[in-house]
């Protein structure tokens, strides 16, 4: 049977239409499958916690707790939206710490698993750091999720930190903290006297008074002008390269 040119044209168009539909379906399946692989991998390498509201002061930042229901001095009370009191107090501060002025929050008493990863200490066994200290312990008094957020000023809170901000007590997959920086010179980092920006040295700007690296080496808790409470911009990995020789 000989088909007319009109019939042939219709059949070609139908065939092209079907092939196009099949190709589109296959592309969607491939993209869906790829995302299924990529998204879990992304969750391994970075926190799902966003950078937070960008602000040059603590007011309006993720550390502004003045509107939180767990804060007994929030904006709904007669004392009116206290921002500072979950961490500090003007009177009767905790005298057992010298790492922050007039400390007001309950301390964590958790036991931690510390970082002992790649080339960190002899045989990768760390540098004898068995627990966080200094300002890192203050940070973890909320961020390990073991102490209630509202446990300050002798009060006992009932709301605990969860989600991406809660590091828990297994710190083996987090950057090491509470170690003497100069003890890791063989690990490919600059000397603490290294000027990483302008006239700023690692010792003067990024380490605590005992020459240790702490949470506050990278994060400044009172300003979120760069997101993630970073002490300096990490564009081009600048914050990482301030210490690491790469």
C-alpha positions in Angstrom: 0.0 0.0 0.0 1.4 3.4 -1.0 0.9 6.2 1.6 0.1 9.7 0.5 2.5 12.5 1.3 0.0 14.0 3.7 -0.2 10.7 5.7 3.5 10.3 5.7 3.9 13.9 7.0 1.4 13.2 9.8 3.2 10.0 10.8 6.5 11.8 10.9 5.1 14.6 13.1 3.5 12.1 15.4 6.8 10.2 15.7 8.8 13.3 16.4 6.2 14.4 19.0 6.5 11.0 20.8 10.3 11.0 20.7 10.3 14.5 22.1 8.0 13.5 25.0 10.2 10.5 25.7 13.3 12.6 25.7 11.8 15.1 28.1 10.7 12.4 30.5 14.1 10.8 30.4 15.8 14.2 31.1 13.5 14.7 34.2 14.3 11.2 35.4 18.0 11.8 35.1 17.8 15.2 36.8 15.7 13.7 39.6 18.2 10.9 40.1 21.1 13.2 40.1 19.5 15.5 42.7 18.9 12.4 44.8 22.6 11.8 44.9 23.8 15.4 45.2 21.5 16.6 48.0 22.6 13.9 50.5 26.3 14.6 49.6 25.7 18.4 50.2 24.3 17.6 53.6 27.6 15.9 54.6 29.8 18.7 53.6 28.0 21.8 54.9 25.4 22.8 57.5 21.8 23.1 56.4 21.6 26.1 58.8 21.5 29.3 56.9 23.7 32.4 57.4 21.0 34.1 59.5 19.8 37.7 59.3 22.6 40.0 58.3 23.1 42.7 60.9 26.1 44.6 62.3 24.9 44.3 65.9 23.4 41.5 68.0 20.0 43.2 67.7 18.0 41.4 65.0 20.7 38.6 64.6 20.1 34.9 65.3 21.5 35.7 68.8 18.8 38.2 69.5 16.5 36.2 71.8 14.3 39.1 72.9 11.2 37.6 71.2 11.7 33.9 72.0 9.0 32.3 74.1 11.6 30.4 76.2 13.1 33.7 77.3 11.3 34.8 80.5 12.4 38.4 79.7 11.1 38.5 76.2 9.2 41.4 74.6 5.8 40.3 76.0 7.0 40.8 79.6 7.1 44.0 81.7 10.9 43.8 81.5 10.7 44.2 77.8 12.7 42.2 75.3 16.0 41.5 77.0 18.6 40.6 74.4 21.7 40.2 76.6 20.4 38.4 79.7 20.5 34.8 78.4 24.3 35.1 78.4 25.2 38.1 80.6 23.9 39.9 83.7 24.6 43.3 85.2 24.7 41.8 88.7 25.6 38.5 90.4 27.5 37.1 87.4 29.2 33.7 87.6 32.7 34.1 89.0 33.9 30.7 87.9 34.6 31.8 84.4 37.0 34.5 83.1 36.2 33.8 79.5 33.2 36.2 79.3 32.1 39.2 81.5 29.4 38.7 84.0 28.3 35.3 82.7 24.7 34.3 83.4 24.0 31.0 81.6 24.3 27.5 83.0 27.4 25.6 81.9 27.4 22.3 80.1 28.7 19.3 82.0 28.6 17.0 79.0 31.4 14.6 78.0 32.6 15.1 74.4 34.3 13.2 71.7 36.9 15.5 70.3 38.4 15.8 66.9 41.3 13.5 66.2 41.3 13.5 62.4 43.8 13.7 59.6 47.3 14.5 60.8 46.0 16.2 64.0 48.5 15.3 66.6 51.0 12.3 66.6 49.4 9.4 64.8 46.2 11.5 64.4 45.5 11.1 68.1 45.0 14.8 68.8 47.0 17.0 71.1 45.7 15.7 74.4 42.5 17.8 74.2 39.8 15.8 75.9 37.2 18.5 76.4 36.3 22.0 75.2 37.4 24.9 77.4 37.5 28.7 77.3 34.9 30.4 75.2 34.1 27.2 73.3 32.6 25.8 76.5 30.4 28.8 76.8 29.2 28.4 73.2 28.5 24.7 73.7 26.5 25.5 76.8 23.7 26.1 74.3 25.0 24.6 71.1 25.6 21.0 72.4 21.9 20.7 73.1 22.3 19.4 76.6 21.5 22.6 78.5 18.2 24.3 78.0 18.3 27.7 76.3 16.3 29.3 79.2 18.6 28.0 81.9 20.1 31.3 82.9 19.9 33.5 86.0 19.3 30.5 88.2 16.3 29.5 86.2 15.7 26.1 84.7 14.6 26.1 81.1 12.8 23.5 79.2 13.6 24.3 75.5 16.7 22.8 74.0 18.6 23.7 70.9 17.9 21.4 67.9 18.5 21.3 64.2 21.7 22.5 62.4 22.7 24.8 65.3 23.0 21.9 67.7 26.4 20.3 67.4 25.7 17.7 70.1 28.6 16.2 72.0 30.3 14.2 69.1 32.7 16.8 67.8 34.8 14.4 65.7 33.4 15.8 62.5 33.9 19.5 63.5 36.9 21.7 63.3 39.1 21.1 66.3 38.9 23.6 69.2 40.6 24.2 72.5 44.1 23.2 71.4 47.2 25.3 71.6 47.7 26.7 68.1 51.5 26.7 68.1 51.5 22.9 68.8 50.2 22.1 65.3 53.0 23.9 63.3 53.8 20.6 61.6 50.3 20.4 60.4 50.6 22.9 57.6 49.5 26.1 59.3 51.1 29.5 59.6 53.0 30.6 62.7 50.8 32.5 65.2 52.8 35.6 64.4 51.7 35.4 60.8 50.0 38.6 59.5 46.9 37.4 57.6 45.3 40.8 56.9 46.6 44.3 57.2 48.4 44.4 60.5 46.4 41.6 62.1 48.2 38.5 63.3 46.7 35.1 64.1 47.8 35.4 67.8 46.4 38.9 68.3 43.1 38.4 66.5 42.1 34.7 66.3 43.5 33.0 69.4 42.4 33.3 73.0 44.6 34.6 75.8 46.1 31.1 76.2 47.1 30.9 72.5 44.3 28.4 71.8 41.9 28.2 68.9 38.3 28.3 70.0 34.9 28.7 68.5 35.4 32.4 68.7 38.5 32.2 66.5 36.1 32.0 63.5 32.9 33.3 64.9 32.0 36.6 66.6 28.9 36.1 68.6 27.8 39.8 68.7 27.7 40.7 65.0 26.4 38.8 62.0 27.4 41.3 59.3 28.9 38.5 57.2 26.5 35.6 57.9 27.2 32.6 60.1 28.7 35.1 62.7 32.0 34.9 60.8 34.8 37.1 62.2 35.9 37.9 58.7 34.7 37.2 55.1 35.4 33.7 53.9 35.1 34.7 50.3 37.8 32.8 48.4 38.3 30.8 51.6 40.0 33.8 53.2 39.2 32.9 56.7 40.5 29.3 56.2 43.7 30.6 54.6 44.3 33.0 57.4 45.7 30.0 59.3 46.1 27.2 56.7 49.1 27.1 54.3 47.5 26.1 51.0 
